[in-house]
Amino acid sequence: MINFFYFASPSTFYRLAGRLSPWFFALAAILGVAGLYLGLLVAPTDAQQGEVYRVIFIHVPAAWMSMFLYFVMACYGAVSLTFNTRLAAMMARALAPTGAMFTFVALWTGAFWGRPTWGTYWANDARMISELILLFLYFGFMALANAFEDPRRGDRAAALLALIGLVNLPIIYFSVAWWNTLHQGSSVNFRGTSMHRTMLAAMLLMALSFWMYSIGTALTRVRAVILERERRTHWVRELAAPLP
């Protein structure tokens, strides 16, 4: 049996993260190449939108990850508030920049997709506005986390903001059903999909690639956070000591 509490120690998790992160980056690269190959070269041309629809293979997985990473970040924040665990707060901090990046990519690719299909880069659409609010929530989380001299106070303030911001996730997802918006409905949902199987396979491969990339970057970034937060501990001083 694996003792997961053993890995809750920052010093232990630091070493584990260093071993695992290269594997996740390698998986991200392999899955990304396969997804782009299917999406750009194999998937058929859309009957209505033509070739421009292929931005979906970046846009939709990025939008999925922007919401998923925020949810995971908020869960880590809740764990850090409930159990006062240092590593959970560090993981929340490590996830925020990647989540913000995917949110920006979703907005940016959506704008370039909207120009030929809607005739404009931006519209006051419920899903677009709520996704933009998500980006601001990520920025607010990172700003709050670094706004205090005591990092634990920053952790608590940022965690509270993350938990409050969870209300925005169902608004993003259900906005196309709740309001009359320009944005098309979800391409994939719990009832299934009408997409061509090659298109669906390419989109899922890209989503997995982004997921593996997110794990790899979070593990890499949390190592830097651990070193910063634990710099006065004996094990970090030993790690930083020059070799004889």
Backbone as JSON, one array per atom type, in Angstrom:
{
  "sequence": "MINFFYFASPSTFYRLAGRLSPWFFALAAILGVAGLYLGLLVAPTDAQQGEVYRVIFIHVPAAWMSMFLYFVMACYGAVSLTFNTRLAAMMARALAPTGAMFTFVALWTGAFWGRPTWGTYWANDARMISELILLFLYFGFMALANAFEDPRRGDRAAALLALIGLVNLPIIYFSVAWWNTLHQGSSVNFRGTSMHRTMLAAMLLMALSFWMYSIGTALTRVRAVILERERRTHWVRELAAPLP",
  "N": [[0.84, -1.19, 0.0], [0.42, 2.26, -0.75], [1.61, 4.93, 1.08], [0.1, 7.76, 1.23], [0.15, 9.97, 2.88], [2.77, 10.19, 3.49], [3.88, 11.46, 1.29], [2.87, 13.97, 1.62], [4.59, 15.62, 2.85], [6.57, 18.45, 2.2], [9.34, 18.16, 1.58], [9.59, 15.49, 0.81], [7.74, 15.36, -1.31], [8.9, 17.14, -3.06], [11.09, 15.76, -4.17], [9.71, 13.63, -5.38], [8.14, 15.01, -7.26], [10.13, 16.0, -8.92], [11.0, 13.66, -10.15], [8.74, 12.81, -11.56], [7.8, 14.86, -13.27], [9.24, 15.11, -15.84], [8.22, 12.87, -17.23], [5.52, 13.46, -17.54], [5.68, 15.71, -19.17], [6.76, 14.52, -21.45], [4.67, 12.76, -22.17], [2.74, 14.72, -22.73], [3.83, 15.93, -25.01], [3.84, 13.78, -26.87], [1.1, 13.08, -27.03], [0.12, 15.55, -27.88], [1.3, 15.91, -30.42], [0.12, 13.74, -31.77], [-2.6, 14.48, -31.54], [-2.68, 16.95, -32.95], [-1.91, 16.08, -35.46], [-4.07, 14.39, -36.2], [-6.14, 16.28, -36.02], [-5.44, 18.42, -37.75], [-4.63, 17.28, -40.17], [-5.95, 14.86, -40.75], [-8.67, 14.84, -39.92], [-11.91, 15.49, -41.31], [-13.0, 18.23, -43.44], [-15.11, 20.77, -42.19], [-18.54, 21.0, -43.01], [-19.98, 23.39, -42.9], [-18.35, 25.48, -41.78], [-15.92, 25.21, -43.0], [-12.35, 25.15, -43.3], [-11.62, 26.72, -41.17], [-12.7, 25.86, -38.82], [-10.92, 24.23, -37.54], [-9.54, 25.37, -35.47], [-10.84, 24.61, -33.26], [-9.6, 22.44, -32.1], [-7.66, 23.41, -30.47], [-8.93, 25.47, -29.1], [-11.25, 24.43, -27.68], [-10.21, 22.28, -25.95], [-8.48, 23.92, -24.43], [-10.31, 25.63, -23.19], [-11.73, 23.76, -21.67], [-9.66, 22.94, -19.91], [-9.13, 25.34, -18.61], [-11.34, 25.67, -16.93], [-11.32, 23.26, -15.5], [-8.81, 23.27, -14.19], [-9.16, 25.46, -12.54], [-11.13, 24.51, -10.82], [-9.71, 22.39, -9.59], [-7.68, 23.86, -8.4], [-9.18, 25.4, -6.58], [-10.11, 23.32, -4.97], [-7.7, 22.43, -3.81], [-7.21, 24.77, -2.38], [-9.36, 24.69, -0.57], [-8.68, 22.39, 0.88], [-6.3, 23.26, 2.04], [-7.28, 25.3, 3.7], [-8.99, 23.86, 5.37], [-7.49, 21.77, 6.56], [-5.12, 22.96, 7.1], [-2.79, 22.53, 5.6], [0.42, 22.74, 4.24], [1.42, 21.91, 1.72], [-0.83, 21.65, 0.06], [-1.65, 24.31, -0.26], [0.59, 25.25, -1.61], [0.42, 23.78, -3.99], [-1.93, 24.84, -5.05], [-1.06, 27.43, -5.61], [0.83, 26.77, -7.55], [-0.71, 25.83, -9.66], [-2.19, 27.99, -10.59], [-0.94, 29.91, -12.52], [-0.78, 28.32, -14.88], [-3.48, 27.68, -15.3], [-4.46, 30.27, -15.79], [-3.08, 30.81, -18.15], [-4.22, 28.92, -19.96], [-6.84, 29.86, -19.94], [-6.51, 32.36, -21.14], [-5.61, 31.48, -23.67], [-7.92, 30.15, -24.55], [-9.7, 32.33, -24.78], [-8.32, 33.88, -26.66], [-8.01, 32.21, -28.96], [-10.7, 31.78, -29.38], [-11.51, 34.33, -30.15], [-10.23, 34.62, -32.64], [-11.51, 32.6, -33.98], [-14.08, 33.53, -33.92], [-14.05, 35.78, -35.59], [-14.18, 35.1, -38.5], [-16.56, 33.64, -38.4], [-18.59, 34.93, -36.88], [-18.18, 37.51, -37.61], [-16.88, 39.29, -35.99], [-14.34, 39.93, -33.53], [-14.94, 39.98, -30.86], [-17.76, 39.76, -28.72], [-20.51, 40.79, -26.68], [-21.12, 38.34, -25.22], [-22.54, 35.79, -23.19], [-21.03, 33.49, -22.46], [-18.47, 34.19, -23.28], [-17.96, 36.48, -21.72], [-18.16, 35.44, -19.11], [-16.03, 33.64, -19.21], [-13.94, 35.46, -19.46], [-14.17, 36.68, -16.97], [-13.32, 34.52, -15.47], [-10.59, 34.53, -16.11], [-9.84, 36.91, -14.85], [-10.31, 36.11, -12.23], [-8.3, 34.2, -11.87], [-6.09, 35.93, -12.08], [-6.61, 37.55, -9.86], [-6.39, 35.65, -7.81], [-3.62, 35.01, -7.94], [-2.54, 37.53, -7.4], [-3.5, 38.07, -4.8], [-2.36, 35.95, -3.4], [0.28, 36.7, -3.32], [0.3, 39.08, -2.03], [0.78, 39.53, 0.63], [3.1, 39.8, 3.32], [3.44, 37.66, 5.01], [3.31, 34.47, 3.89], [1.38, 32.53, 4.52], [-0.92, 33.93, 5.2], [-1.48, 35.02, 2.71], [-2.04, 32.64, 1.36], [-4.45, 31.84, 2.59], [-6.19, 33.99, 1.99], [-6.2, 33.92, -0.83], [-7.23, 31.35, -1.23], [-9.85, 31.61, -0.24], [-10.89, 33.42, -2.13], [-10.72, 31.8, -4.41], [-12.58, 29.79, -3.78], [-14.95, 31.27, -3.63], [-15.07, 32.07, -6.28], [-15.83, 29.74, -7.57], [-18.49, 29.71, -8.22], [-18.67, 30.78, -10.7], [-18.03, 28.81, -12.56], [-20.23, 26.93, -13.24], [-21.76, 28.86, -14.5], [-20.27, 29.53, -16.77], [-20.36, 27.04, -18.11], [-23.12, 26.44, -18.47], [-24.11, 28.68, -19.7], [-24.79, 28.93, -22.43], [-27.11, 27.54, -22.53], [-28.77, 28.78, -20.69], [-29.06, 31.43, -21.55], [-29.75, 33.38, -24.51], [-27.36, 33.2, -26.68], [-24.53, 34.09, -28.8], [-22.59, 32.17, -28.93], [-21.89, 28.83, -29.81], [-23.43, 25.7, -28.81], [-22.24, 23.17, -26.46], [-19.74, 21.06, -27.76], [-19.21, 18.49, -26.95], [-20.91, 16.57, -24.62], [-22.66, 15.17, -21.73], [-24.63, 13.71, -22.92], [-23.61, 12.75, -25.21], [-22.15, 13.11, -28.51], [-22.25, 14.78, -31.68], [-20.16, 14.93, -33.34], [-17.78, 14.07, -35.89], [-16.0, 11.01, -35.65], [-13.21, 11.12, -35.9], [-12.66, 13.82, -35.52], [-13.52, 14.04, -32.87], [-11.74, 12.28, -31.61], [-9.3, 13.61, -32.06], [-9.74, 15.97, -30.61], [-10.01, 14.99, -28.0], [-7.48, 13.84, -27.63], [-5.92, 16.16, -27.68], [-6.93, 17.41, -25.42], [-6.09, 15.62, -23.43], [-3.35, 15.93, -23.79], [-3.0, 18.62, -23.0], [-3.74, 18.29, -20.38], [-1.74, 16.57, -19.34], [0.42, 18.29, -19.73], [-0.29, 20.33, -17.96], [-0.09, 19.03, -15.49], [2.65, 18.44, -15.49], [3.8, 21.07, -15.56], [2.75, 22.07, -13.17], [3.96, 20.39, -11.27], [6.62, 21.05, -11.71], [6.62, 23.79, -11.14], [5.75, 23.79, -8.47], [7.91, 22.77, -7.16], [9.7, 24.9, -7.23], [8.25, 26.68, -5.64], [8.25, 25.3, -3.22], [11.0, 25.3, -2.59], [11.35, 28.04, -2.2], [9.6, 28.58, -0.06], [10.5, 26.86, 1.9], [13.08, 27.54, 2.41], [14.61, 28.04, 4.67], [14.85, 25.69, 5.98], [16.52, 22.68, 7.11], [16.91, 20.63, 5.19], [16.7, 21.92, 2.7], [18.86, 23.67, 2.81], [20.92, 21.82, 2.79], [20.48, 20.77, 0.28], [21.09, 22.95, -1.31], [23.74, 23.3, -0.78], [27.1, 23.44, -1.97], [28.63, 20.86, -3.92], [31.29, 18.76, -2.71]],
  "CA": [[0.0, 0.0, 0.0], [1.15, 3.51, -0.82], [1.3, 5.85, 2.16], [0.01, 9.06, 0.6], [0.52, 11.0, 3.85], [4.22, 10.33, 3.43], [4.19, 12.42, 0.24], [2.36, 15.29, 1.97], [5.72, 16.41, 3.3], [7.18, 19.16, 1.06], [10.65, 17.63, 1.22], [9.38, 14.24, 0.09], [7.05, 15.63, -2.56], [9.86, 17.82, -3.94], [11.84, 14.73, -4.91], [8.77, 12.9, -6.22], [7.78, 15.88, -8.39], [11.26, 16.05, -9.84], [11.07, 12.41, -10.93], [7.56, 12.6, -12.38], [7.5, 15.93, -14.23], [9.67, 14.84, -17.22], [7.34, 11.9, -17.86], [4.29, 14.13, -17.95], [6.0, 16.55, -20.33], [6.92, 13.63, -22.6], [3.32, 12.36, -22.56], [2.08, 15.87, -23.33], [4.35, 16.11, -26.36], [3.38, 12.68, -27.72], [-0.34, 13.24, -27.25], [-0.09, 16.77, -28.66], [1.64, 15.64, -31.83], [-0.92, 12.87, -32.32], [-3.84, 15.23, -31.66], [-2.57, 17.91, -34.04], [-1.89, 15.34, -36.73], [-5.44, 14.02, -36.52], [-7.0, 17.44, -36.18], [-5.09, 19.3, -38.87], [-4.35, 16.58, -41.43], [-6.8, 13.7, -40.99], [-10.09, 15.16, -39.71], [-12.51, 16.07, -42.51], [-13.37, 19.65, -43.43], [-16.48, 21.0, -41.74], [-19.41, 21.35, -44.13], [-20.46, 24.77, -42.78], [-17.31, 26.46, -41.47], [-14.72, 25.01, -43.79], [-11.12, 24.81, -42.59], [-11.41, 27.57, -39.99], [-13.19, 25.19, -37.61], [-9.86, 23.43, -36.92], [-9.12, 26.02, -34.23], [-11.55, 23.92, -32.18], [-8.73, 21.46, -31.46], [-6.94, 24.15, -29.44], [-9.86, 26.31, -28.32], [-12.11, 23.69, -26.76], [-9.43, 21.71, -24.85], [-7.99, 25.0, -23.56], [-11.44, 26.07, -22.36], [-11.96, 22.7, -20.67], [-8.61, 22.97, -18.89], [-9.25, 26.57, -17.82], [-12.32, 25.43, -15.88], [-10.91, 22.12, -14.67], [-7.71, 23.66, -13.32], [-9.68, 26.35, -11.5], [-11.79, 23.65, -9.85], [-8.68, 21.69, -8.81], [-7.02, 24.88, -7.58], [-10.09, 25.71, -5.48], [-10.11, 22.16, -4.06], [-6.48, 22.53, -3.01], [-7.42, 25.86, -1.44], [-10.25, 24.21, 0.48], [-7.91, 21.47, 1.72], [-5.35, 24.04, 2.84], [-8.03, 25.99, 4.73], [-9.6, 22.92, 6.31], [-6.5, 20.97, 7.3], [-3.93, 23.79, 7.32], [-1.67, 21.81, 4.99], [1.28, 23.63, 3.45], [1.6, 21.45, 0.35], [-2.03, 21.96, -0.71], [-1.58, 25.73, -0.64], [1.64, 25.39, -2.63], [-0.1, 23.24, -5.25], [-2.87, 25.83, -5.58], [-0.24, 28.49, -6.22], [1.51, 26.24, -8.73], [-1.67, 25.61, -10.74], [-2.83, 29.23, -11.04], [-0.43, 30.47, -13.79], [-1.16, 27.47, -16.02], [-4.9, 27.9, -15.54], [-4.61, 31.58, -16.42], [-2.6, 30.7, -19.52], [-5.23, 28.23, -20.77], [-7.99, 30.76, -20.07], [-6.15, 33.34, -22.17], [-5.59, 30.78, -24.96], [-9.31, 29.93, -24.93], [-10.26, 33.61, -25.22], [-7.61, 34.34, -27.84], [-8.42, 31.39, -30.1], [-12.12, 32.04, -29.63], [-11.63, 35.59, -30.89], [-9.86, 34.38, -34.03], [-12.55, 31.76, -34.56], [-15.29, 34.33, -34.06], [-13.98, 36.78, -36.67], [-14.77, 34.64, -39.76], [-17.88, 33.02, -38.24], [-19.53, 35.92, -36.36], [-17.88, 38.82, -38.17], [-16.26, 40.15, -34.97], [-13.46, 39.22, -32.62], [-15.49, 39.96, -29.5], [-19.16, 40.14, -28.57], [-20.95, 40.71, -25.29], [-21.73, 37.02, -25.14], [-22.5, 35.33, -21.8], [-19.92, 32.57, -22.23], [-17.2, 34.92, -23.43], [-17.78, 37.36, -20.56], [-17.88, 34.62, -17.93], [-14.66, 33.13, -19.35], [-13.06, 36.59, -19.14], [-14.2, 36.79, -15.51], [-12.45, 33.45, -14.96], [-9.21, 35.01, -16.23], [-9.63, 37.88, -13.77], [-10.25, 35.36, -10.97], [-6.95, 33.67, -11.78], [-5.19, 37.04, -11.77], [-6.87, 37.94, -8.49], [-5.81, 34.63, -6.94], [-2.17, 35.16, -7.9], [-2.23, 38.79, -6.74], [-3.74, 37.92, -3.36], [-1.4, 35.0, -2.83], [1.58, 37.34, -3.16], [0.08, 40.44, -1.52], [1.08, 39.59, 2.06], [4.46, 39.42, 3.71], [3.3, 36.3, 5.53], [2.71, 33.68, 2.81], [0.2, 31.78, 4.96], [-2.07, 34.84, 5.05], [-1.78, 35.04, 1.29], [-2.68, 31.37, 1.01], [-5.84, 31.84, 3.06], [-6.98, 34.96, 1.22], [-6.36, 33.42, -2.19], [-8.11, 30.18, -1.18], [-11.22, 32.1, -0.1], [-11.3, 33.95, -3.43], [-10.91, 30.67, -5.32], [-13.82, 29.12, -3.43], [-16.05, 32.15, -4.05], [-15.11, 32.07, -7.74], [-16.39, 28.51, -8.12], [-19.85, 29.96, -8.73], [-18.56, 31.17, -12.11], [-17.85, 27.65, -13.44], [-21.49, 26.52, -13.87], [-22.24, 29.93, -15.39], [-19.58, 29.33, -18.05], [-20.79, 25.81, -18.79], [-24.55, 26.45, -18.81], [-24.52, 29.98, -20.24], [-25.41, 28.79, -23.75], [-28.46, 27.0, -22.33], [-29.56, 29.7, -19.89], [-29.3, 32.68, -22.26], [-29.68, 33.37, -25.97], [-26.02, 33.71, -26.94], [-23.93, 33.78, -30.1], [-21.71, 31.01, -28.81], [-22.53, 27.55, -30.08], [-23.53, 24.8, -27.67], [-21.09, 22.31, -26.19], [-19.5, 20.05, -28.79], [-19.25, 17.19, -26.28], [-21.56, 16.65, -23.32], [-22.97, 13.87, -21.14], [-25.56, 12.98, -23.79], [-22.87, 12.26, -26.36], [-21.67, 14.12, -29.43], [-22.56, 14.55, -33.09], [-18.94, 15.16, -34.09], [-17.12, 12.95, -36.57], [-15.16, 10.32, -34.65], [-11.83, 11.59, -36.01], [-12.64, 15.12, -34.85], [-13.63, 13.8, -31.43], [-10.48, 11.68, -31.16], [-8.28, 14.66, -32.05], [-10.02, 16.89, -29.51], [-9.71, 14.32, -26.73], [-6.03, 13.73, -27.53], [-5.39, 17.47, -27.31], [-7.31, 17.64, -24.03], [-5.17, 14.83, -22.61], [-2.04, 16.56, -23.89], [-3.03, 19.8, -22.14], [-3.81, 17.81, -18.99], [-0.41, 16.13, -18.97], [1.25, 19.48, -19.64], [-0.65, 21.03, -16.73], [0.51, 18.3, -14.36], [4.1, 18.65, -15.55], [4.14, 22.43, -15.15], [2.43, 22.23, -11.75], [5.01, 19.72, -10.49], [7.85, 21.84, -11.84], [6.46, 25.06, -10.43], [5.63, 23.59, -7.02], [9.27, 22.58, -6.65], [10.24, 26.25, -6.98], [7.52, 27.23, -4.49], [8.74, 24.6, -2.03], [12.33, 25.81, -2.26], [11.2, 29.39, -1.68], [8.91, 28.59, 1.23], [11.23, 26.03, 2.87], [14.51, 27.85, 2.24], [15.31, 28.08, 5.95], [14.89, 24.35, 6.58], [17.82, 22.0, 7.02], [17.06, 19.83, 3.96], [16.93, 22.82, 1.57], [20.23, 24.13, 2.92], [21.77, 20.72, 2.34], [20.32, 20.66, -1.18], [21.76, 24.08, -1.95], [25.18, 23.29, -0.47], [27.92, 22.99, -3.12], [29.25, 19.53, -3.8], [32.73, 18.82, -2.41]],
  "C": [[0.88, 1.25, 0.0], [0.69, 4.41, 0.33], [1.3, 7.27, 1.6], [0.36, 10.19, 1.57], [2.03, 11.22, 3.87], [4.61, 11.4, 2.41], [3.61, 13.8, 0.51], [3.46, 16.19, 2.52], [6.35, 17.14, 2.12], [8.51, 18.59, 0.64], [10.53, 16.34, 0.43], [8.74, 14.49, -1.27], [7.98, 16.34, -3.55], [10.62, 16.81, -4.79], [10.93, 13.94, -5.85], [8.4, 13.73, -7.45], [8.9, 15.97, -9.41], [11.38, 14.81, -10.7], [9.92, 12.32, -11.94], [7.39, 13.64, -13.5], [8.02, 15.65, -15.64], [8.77, 13.85, -17.95], [6.05, 12.55, -18.33], [4.54, 15.05, -19.14], [6.16, 15.69, -21.59], [5.55, 13.15, -23.1], [2.58, 13.5, -23.24], [2.54, 16.08, -24.77], [3.83, 15.03, -27.31], [1.9, 12.83, -28.05], [-0.65, 14.48, -28.09], [0.2, 16.58, -30.13], [0.57, 14.78, -32.48], [-2.23, 13.63, -32.52], [-3.81, 16.25, -32.79], [-2.54, 17.22, -35.4], [-3.31, 14.95, -37.14], [-6.3, 15.24, -36.83], [-6.73, 18.27, -37.42], [-4.97, 18.58, -40.21], [-5.34, 15.46, -41.75], [-8.28, 14.03, -40.9], [-10.67, 15.82, -40.95], [-12.83, 17.55, -42.33], [-14.83, 19.79, -43.01], [-17.33, 21.52, -42.89], [-19.85, 22.81, -44.08], [-19.33, 25.79, -42.6], [-16.05, 26.3, -42.29], [-13.53, 24.66, -42.92], [-10.94, 25.58, -41.29], [-11.85, 26.87, -38.7], [-12.07, 24.48, -36.86], [-9.25, 24.11, -35.68], [-9.78, 25.37, -33.02], [-10.63, 22.97, -31.42], [-7.77, 22.1, -30.46], [-7.92, 24.85, -28.5], [-10.64, 25.51, -27.28], [-11.31, 23.01, -25.65], [-8.88, 22.76, -23.9], [-9.1, 25.5, -22.65], [-11.77, 25.03, -21.29], [-10.94, 22.8, -19.54], [-8.7, 24.22, -18.04], [-10.23, 26.37, -16.67], [-11.88, 24.32, -14.94], [-9.8, 22.52, -13.7], [-8.18, 24.62, -12.23], [-10.37, 25.52, -10.41], [-10.76, 22.94, -8.97], [-7.97, 22.68, -7.88], [-7.88, 25.24, -6.37], [-10.15, 24.56, -4.48], [-8.85, 22.15, -3.2], [-6.6, 23.65, -1.98], [-8.3, 25.44, -0.29], [-9.52, 23.26, 1.43], [-6.94, 22.25, 2.61], [-6.06, 24.8, 3.95], [-8.54, 25.03, 5.8], [-8.58, 22.23, 7.18], [-5.2, 21.71, 7.56], [-2.67, 23.1, 6.79], [-0.88, 22.74, 4.08], [1.31, 23.22, 1.99], [0.38, 21.76, -0.5], [-2.04, 23.41, -1.15], [-0.52, 25.96, -1.71], [1.16, 24.88, -3.98], [-1.1, 24.2, -5.88], [-2.12, 26.96, -6.27], [0.39, 28.01, -7.53], [0.57, 26.09, -9.92], [-2.16, 26.91, -11.36], [-2.26, 29.79, -12.35], [-0.81, 29.64, -15.01], [-2.64, 27.62, -16.34], [-5.17, 29.22, -16.22], [-4.17, 31.54, -17.88], [-3.63, 30.02, -20.42], [-6.48, 29.08, -20.94], [-7.72, 31.8, -21.15], [-6.15, 32.7, -23.56], [-7.02, 30.54, -25.45], [-9.95, 31.22, -25.45], [-9.63, 34.06, -26.54], [-8.01, 33.53, -29.08], [-9.9, 31.57, -30.41], [-12.33, 33.32, -30.41], [-11.29, 35.38, -32.36], [-10.84, 33.45, -34.74], [-13.82, 32.58, -34.81], [-15.25, 35.31, -35.23], [-14.55, 36.27, -37.98], [-16.19, 34.08, -39.62], [-18.94, 34.02, -37.77], [-19.34, 37.3, -36.99], [-17.24, 39.76, -37.16], [-15.38, 39.3, -34.07], [-14.07, 39.05, -31.23], [-16.95, 40.38, -29.56], [-19.52, 40.02, -27.09], [-21.8, 39.46, -25.1], [-21.54, 36.49, -23.72], [-21.32, 34.41, -21.54], [-18.58, 33.29, -22.33], [-16.93, 35.8, -22.22], [-17.46, 36.55, -19.31], [-16.5, 33.98, -18.0], [-13.64, 34.23, -19.05], [-13.02, 36.82, -17.63], [-13.33, 35.72, -14.88], [-10.99, 33.87, -15.03], [-8.9, 36.0, -15.12], [-9.56, 37.19, -12.41], [-8.86, 34.73, -10.79], [-5.96, 34.78, -11.4], [-5.36, 37.49, -10.32], [-6.28, 36.96, -7.5], [-4.31, 34.83, -6.82], [-1.77, 36.45, -7.19], [-2.41, 38.68, -5.23], [-2.71, 37.01, -2.71], [-0.06, 35.65, -2.55], [1.47, 38.74, -2.56], [0.49, 40.61, -0.07], [2.52, 39.17, 2.32], [4.49, 38.01, 4.28], [2.63, 35.44, 4.47], [1.48, 32.9, 3.25], [-1.05, 32.64, 4.91], [-2.47, 34.95, 3.59], [-2.47, 33.78, 0.82], [-4.15, 31.37, 1.39], [-6.71, 32.8, 2.25], [-7.23, 34.47, -0.19], [-7.3, 32.22, -2.23], [-9.57, 30.61, -1.06], [-11.73, 32.66, -1.42], [-11.57, 32.82, -4.41], [-12.23, 29.97, -5.05], [-15.03, 29.96, -3.83], [-16.2, 32.11, -5.57], [-15.65, 30.81, -8.36], [-17.77, 28.72, -8.71], [-19.81, 30.31, -10.21], [-18.47, 29.96, -13.05], [-19.16, 27.15, -14.03], [-22.07, 27.6, -14.78], [-21.58, 29.8, -16.75], [-20.19, 28.16, -18.81], [-22.23, 25.91, -19.29], [-25.01, 27.75, -19.46], [-25.23, 29.87, -21.58], [-26.82, 28.21, -23.65], [-29.35, 27.99, -21.59], [-29.93, 30.97, -20.63], [-29.19, 32.46, -23.77], [-28.36, 34.02, -26.38], [-25.58, 33.37, -28.36], [-23.15, 32.48, -30.07], [-22.49, 29.73, -29.05], [-22.56, 26.69, -28.83], [-22.3, 23.92, -27.54], [-20.97, 21.24, -27.27], [-19.6, 18.63, -28.23], [-19.93, 17.4, -24.93], [-21.92, 15.25, -22.85], [-23.95, 13.06, -22.01], [-24.87, 12.43, -25.03], [-22.41, 13.4, -27.24], [-22.1, 13.75, -30.85], [-21.33, 14.74, -33.97], [-18.49, 13.89, -34.8], [-16.12, 12.33, -35.61], [-13.7, 10.75, -34.72], [-11.67, 12.94, -35.34], [-12.66, 14.93, -33.33], [-12.33, 13.22, -30.88], [-9.38, 12.73, -31.06], [-8.49, 15.61, -30.88], [-9.68, 16.26, -28.17], [-8.2, 14.13, -26.55], [-5.41, 15.06, -27.12], [-5.74, 17.8, -25.86], [-6.39, 16.87, -23.09], [-3.77, 15.42, -22.63], [-1.97, 17.78, -22.98], [-3.05, 19.39, -20.67], [-2.43, 17.36, -18.51], [0.55, 17.32, -18.83], [0.98, 20.24, -18.34], [-0.05, 20.35, -15.51], [2.02, 18.53, -14.33], [4.51, 20.03, -15.09], [3.85, 22.66, -13.67], [3.5, 21.58, -10.88], [6.31, 20.5, -10.55], [7.77, 23.12, -11.03], [6.39, 24.87, -8.92], [7.0, 23.33, -6.41], [9.92, 23.93, -6.35], [9.56, 26.89, -5.77], [8.02, 26.6, -3.19], [10.1, 25.14, -1.62], [12.25, 27.21, -1.67], [10.63, 29.39, -0.28], [9.7, 27.84, 2.32], [12.72, 26.36, 2.89], [15.3, 27.86, 3.55], [15.42, 26.7, 6.61], [16.23, 23.68, 6.31], [17.98, 21.29, 5.68], [17.3, 20.7, 2.74], [18.36, 23.36, 1.61], [21.21, 23.06, 2.47], [21.7, 20.58, 0.82], [21.08, 21.76, -1.9], [23.26, 24.12, -1.71], [25.97, 22.8, -1.66], [28.53, 21.62, -2.87], [30.73, 19.66, -3.52], [33.56, 18.51, -3.65]]
}
